[in-house]
Amino acid sequence: MPSKASTGSQFPTAQNPLALENQVCFSLYSATNALIRAYRPLLDELSLTYPQYLVMMVLWKEPGISVKTLGEKLHLDSGTLTPLLKRLESKTLVTRGRSELDERVRVLHVTEQGQQLYQQALSIPEQMRCKVGGSIEDLQQLKQLCDQAFFMLNSGAGSSCER
């Protein structure tokens, strides 16, 4: 039988460092899963998955972007990005070509069919804002906090805690 010390029950829940309800990571994980589930019916209308939607959002804004730059913007490595791009190509939404400046660089363009999806996708951000609820200011603050956490975790800037 585990001792009281090994189960963490010596702490009231609010003070227990291992209580699930005290974990920021669990809240972010749960919110992310719920958010992606909320996107699903909207993206099903476009025949896109959430990662494909992210790719298309970048390409609609930055036609001719390199695969490398796209990966940096989406925080994805080439092993994850390549199958996504192949799938979008097979749907005839995207073409991959060579840069005119440097033929070693692969660049991406949205096809006419992919551009038609843009018009359909325009309503998705507002529909999601309504699903999530809260004011625009609340959502902007939430995004800012998430961006800050991402920066801190990736830059090592948040590693000031002593062991």
KEKE-3310 file (N, C-alpha, C; in steps of 0.2 Angstrom, whole numbers, plus 5000, padded with zeros to 4 digits):
npx = (5004:5003:5012:5006:5014:5019:5008:5004:4993:4995:4994:4982:4971:4972:4985:4993:5006:5005:4992:4980:4971:4978:4987:4994:4997:4988:4976:4979:4981:4968:4960:4965:4962:4948:4946:4951:4942:4930:4933:4932:4919:4917:4929:4927:4918:4926:4934:4946:4959:4963:4978:4980:4972:4979:4991:4986:4981:4993:4998:4988:4991:5004:5009:5020:5029:5043:5046:5053:5052:5039:5038:5045:5036:5025:5030:5034:5042:5051:5048:5035:5028:5030:5021:5009:5009:5010:4997:4989:4993:4988:4975:4974:4975:4987:5003:5019:5035:5050:5061:5064:5075:5084:5086:5087:5078:5062:5046:5030:5013:4996:4983:4971:4959:4962:4962:4949:4944:4948:4938:4927:4932:4933:4923:4926:4935:4927:4916:4922:4926:4913:4910:4919:4917:4917:4925:4933:4944:4947:4951:4961:4970:4972:4978:4990:4995:4997:5006:5017:5020:5024:5035:5044:5046:5052:5063:5071:5071:5063:5069:5073:5071:5077:5084)
npy = (4994:5011:5024:5038:5049:5046:5046:5059:5064:5071:5084:5097:5098:5110:5114:5104:5099:5089:5087:5085:5095:5106:5108:5117:5113:5102:5109:5117:5107:5100:5111:5113:5101:5102:5114:5110:5100:5108:5115:5105:5102:5113:5113:5101:5105:5111:5101:5099:5095:5101:5104:5105:5116:5126:5127:5131:5144:5151:5150:5157:5170:5172:5169:5159:5156:5148:5130:5128:5140:5140:5129:5134:5145:5137:5130:5116:5101:5095:5082:5081:5091:5088:5076:5082:5093:5085:5079:5090:5094:5082:5085:5095:5108:5115:5118:5113:5120:5125:5138:5153:5160:5152:5136:5126:5128:5124:5130:5136:5137:5142:5134:5138:5131:5130:5143:5146:5140:5149:5160:5152:5149:5161:5164:5156:5160:5170:5161:5152:5161:5164:5151:5149:5160:5174:5190:5199:5205:5197:5185:5189:5192:5179:5172:5180:5176:5162:5163:5169:5159:5149:5155:5156:5143:5138:5146:5144:5154:5153:5145:5147:5142:5134:5117)
npz = (5000:4995:5003:5013:5009:4997:4988:4988:4996:5007:5005:5003:4989:4982:4985:4981:4971:4961:4958:4946:4942:4945:4935:4922:4910:4907:4906:4895:4885:4886:4881:4869:4862:4863:4855:4842:4840:4839:4827:4818:4811:4803:4795:4789:4779:4770:4766:4773:4785:4801:4802:4788:4785:4793:4785:4773:4777:4779:4766:4758:4762:4760:4746:4736:4746:4753:4757:4768:4775:4778:4786:4797:4801:4805:4815:4812:4807:4793:4791:4796:4788:4775:4771:4773:4764:4752:4752:4751:4738:4731:4732:4723:4728:4730:4723:4721:4718:4710:4716:4707:4709:4716:4713:4721:4731:4737:4732:4736:4730:4729:4721:4708:4712:4726:4729:4728:4739:4749:4749:4755:4767:4774:4784:4794:4806:4813:4816:4824:4835:4840:4844:4854:4863:4874:4874:4861:4866:4877:4870:4862:4873:4878:4867:4867:4879:4876:4866:4872:4882:4873:4867:4878:4882:4870:4869:4880:4889:4900:4909:4923:4935:4949:4952)
capx = (5000:5007:5012:5003:5018:5020:5002:5003:4987:4996:4992:4975:4971:4974:4992:4996:5009:5003:4985:4978:4967:4983:4992:4993:4998:4982:4971:4981:4980:4961:4957:4968:4958:4941:4946:4952:4935:4926:4935:4931:4913:4919:4934:4924:4915:4931:4938:4953:4960:4966:4985:4980:4970:4985:4995:4982:4981:4999:4999:4984:4994:5011:5010:5027:5033:5047:5044:5057:5049:5032:5039:5046:5030:5020:5033:5034:5048:5050:5045:5028:5026:5030:5015:5004:5009:5008:4990:4986:4994:4984:4968:4975:4975:4993:5008:5026:5039:5057:5062:5067:5081:5088:5082:5087:5073:5055:5041:5023:5008:4990:4980:4964:4955:4964:4960:4942:4943:4949:4931:4923:4936:4933:4919:4928:4937:4921:4912:4926:4925:4907:4910:4924:4914:4922:4926:4939:4950:4949:4954:4968:4975:4973:4983:4996:4998:5000:5012:5022:5022:5028:5042:5048:5048:5057:5069:5075:5070:5059:5072:5076:5070:5083:5082)
capy = (5000:5017:5028:5045:5054:5044:5048:5066:5066:5075:5091:5099:5098:5117:5115:5098:5100:5084:5087:5086:5101:5112:5108:5122:5108:5099:5114:5119:5101:5100:5117:5112:5096:5105:5118:5106:5096:5113:5116:5099:5102:5119:5111:5096:5108:5112:5094:5100:5094:5107:5105:5107:5123:5130:5127:5135:5151:5154:5151:5162:5176:5172:5165:5158:5155:5142:5125:5129:5146:5138:5125:5138:5148:5133:5126:5109:5099:5093:5075:5082:5095:5085:5072:5087:5096:5080:5078:5096:5093:5077:5088:5100:5114:5118:5116:5114:5121:5127:5145:5156:5163:5146:5130:5121:5130:5122:5135:5133:5141:5140:5133:5141:5128:5132:5150:5146:5139:5155:5163:5148:5149:5168:5165:5152:5163:5172:5156:5150:5166:5163:5145:5150:5164:5179:5196:5199:5207:5191:5180:5192:5191:5172:5171:5183:5171:5156:5165:5170:5152:5145:5158:5154:5136:5136:5150:5143:5160:5151:5140:5151:5138:5129:5111)
capz = (5000:4995:5009:5012:5006:4990:4985:4988:4999:5013:5002:5001:4982:4979:4986:4978:4964:4956:4956:4939:4941:4946:4929:4916:4904:4906:4904:4888:4882:4885:4877:4862:4859:4862:4850:4836:4838:4836:4820:4813:4806:4799:4790:4785:4773:4765:4765:4776:4792:4805:4800:4781:4786:4795:4779:4768:4779:4777:4759:4756:4764:4757:4740:4734:4752:4753:4761:4774:4779:4780:4792:4803:4803:4808:4820:4810:4804:4786:4791:4797:4783:4768:4770:4773:4757:4747:4753:4748:4731:4728:4732:4719:4731:4731:4719:4724:4712:4712:4716:4701:4712:4719:4711:4727:4736:4735:4734:4736:4727:4729:4714:4708:4717:4733:4730:4729:4746:4753:4750:4759:4774:4777:4789:4800:4812:4817:4818:4830:4840:4843:4848:4860:4867:4877:4870:4857:4870:4880:4865:4861:4878:4878:4862:4869:4884:4873:4862:4877:4884:4867:4866:4884:4882:4865:4869:4886:4894:4906:4913:4928:4941:4951:4954)
cpx = (5004:5007:5008:5007:5019:5014:5000:4996:4988:4995:4985:4976:4974:4982:4996:4999:5007:4996:4983:4975:4972:4988:4990:4993:4992:4977:4973:4979:4972:4958:4959:4963:4951:4941:4947:4945:4930:4927:4932:4925:4914:4924:4932:4921:4920:4936:4945:4953:4963:4973:4985:4977:4975:4989:4992:4982:4987:5000:4994:4987:5000:5012:5018:5032:5037:5045:5047:5054:5042:5033:5041:5040:5025:5023:5033:5040:5046:5046:5037:5025:5025:5024:5009:5003:5008:5001:4987:4987:4990:4977:4968:4973:4981:4998:5015:5031:5046:5057:5066:5074:5086:5084:5083:5081:5066:5050:5034:5018:5001:4987:4974:4959:4956:4962:4953:4940:4943:4942:4927:4926:4935:4929:4921:4931:4932:4917:4915:4925:4919:4907:4914:4920:4919:4922:4932:4945:4952:4953:4961:4973:4977:4978:4990:4999:5001:5006:5018:5025:5026:5035:5046:5050:5053:5063:5074:5074:5067:5062:5076:5075:5076:5080:5084)
cpy = (5006:5021:5035:5050:5052:5046:5055:5069:5070:5083:5092:5100:5105:5118:5109:5099:5095:5083:5089:5093:5107:5112:5112:5117:5105:5103:5116:5113:5100:5105:5116:5107:5098:5109:5115:5102:5101:5115:5111:5100:5108:5117:5106:5099:5110:5106:5095:5098:5100:5108:5108:5114:5128:5132:5132:5142:5154:5155:5156:5169:5177:5167:5164:5157:5148:5137:5126:5135:5144:5133:5129:5142:5144:5129:5118:5108:5096:5086:5076:5086:5092:5081:5077:5091:5091:5079:5084:5096:5088:5080:5093:5107:5118:5114:5117:5115:5123:5135:5147:5158:5157:5140:5125:5122:5128:5128:5133:5139:5138:5139:5137:5138:5129:5139:5151:5145:5145:5159:5159:5149:5156:5168:5160:5155:5166:5167:5153:5154:5165:5157:5145:5154:5169:5185:5195:5201:5201:5186:5183:5191:5183:5170:5174:5178:5165:5157:5166:5163:5148:5148:5156:5147:5134:5140:5148:5148:5158:5146:5142:5147:5134:5123:5109)
cpz = (5000:5001:5008:5008:4999:4986:4984:4992:5005:5011:5001:4993:4979:4980:4983:4971:4959:4955:4949:4938:4942:4940:4924:4910:4902:4904:4897:4883:4880:4881:4870:4859:4858:4856:4843:4834:4836:4829:4815:4808:4801:4793:4786:4778:4768:4763:4767:4783:4795:4802:4793:4781:4788:4789:4774:4770:4778:4770:4756:4757:4761:4751:4738:4740:4751:4758:4768:4778:4782:4786:4798:4805:4807:4813:4818:4806:4797:4786:4792:4791:4776:4767:4769:4766:4751:4746:4749:4740:4728:4728:4727:4722:4731:4726:4722:4718:4715:4711:4710:4703:4714:4718:4716:4732:4733:4737:4733:4734:4728:4722:4714:4712:4724:4734:4731:4736:4751:4755:4755:4767:4777:4783:4795:4806:4816:4820:4825:4836:4844:4847:4855:4865:4870:4872:4866:4861:4874:4876:4863:4866:4879:4873:4864:4874:4881:4869:4867:4880:4879:4867:4872:4884:4876:4865:4875:4891:4900:4910:4919:4935:4943:4953:4961)
residu = (MET:PRO:SER:LYS:ALA:SER:THR:GLY:SER:GLN:PHE:PRO:THR:ALA:GLN:ASN:PRO:LEU:ALA:LEU:GLU:ASN:GLN:VAL:CYS:PHE:SER:LEU:TYR:SER:ALA:THR:ASN:ALA:LEU:ILE:ARG:ALA:TYR:ARG:PRO:LEU:LEU:ASP:GLU:LEU:SER:LEU:THR:TYR:PRO:GLN:TYR:LEU:VAL:MET:MET:VAL:LEU:TRP:LYS:GLU:PRO:GLY:ILE:SER:VAL:LYS:THR:LEU:GLY:GLU:LYS:LEU:HIS:LEU:ASP:SER:GLY:THR:LEU:THR:PRO:LEU:LEU:LYS:ARG:LEU:GLU:SER:LYS:THR:LEU:VAL:THR:ARG:GLY:ARG:SER:GLU:LEU:ASP:GLU:ARG:VAL:ARG:VAL:LEU:HIS:VAL:THR:GLU:GLN:GLY:GLN:GLN:LEU:TYR:GLN:GLN:ALA:LEU:SER:ILE:PRO:GLU:GLN:MET:ARG:CYS:LYS:VAL:GLY:GLY:SER:ILE:GLU:ASP:LEU:GLN:GLN:LEU:LYS:GLN:LEU:CYS:ASP:GLN:ALA:PHE:PHE:MET:LEU:ASN:SER:GLY:ALA:GLY:SER:SER:CYS:GLU:ARG)
# end
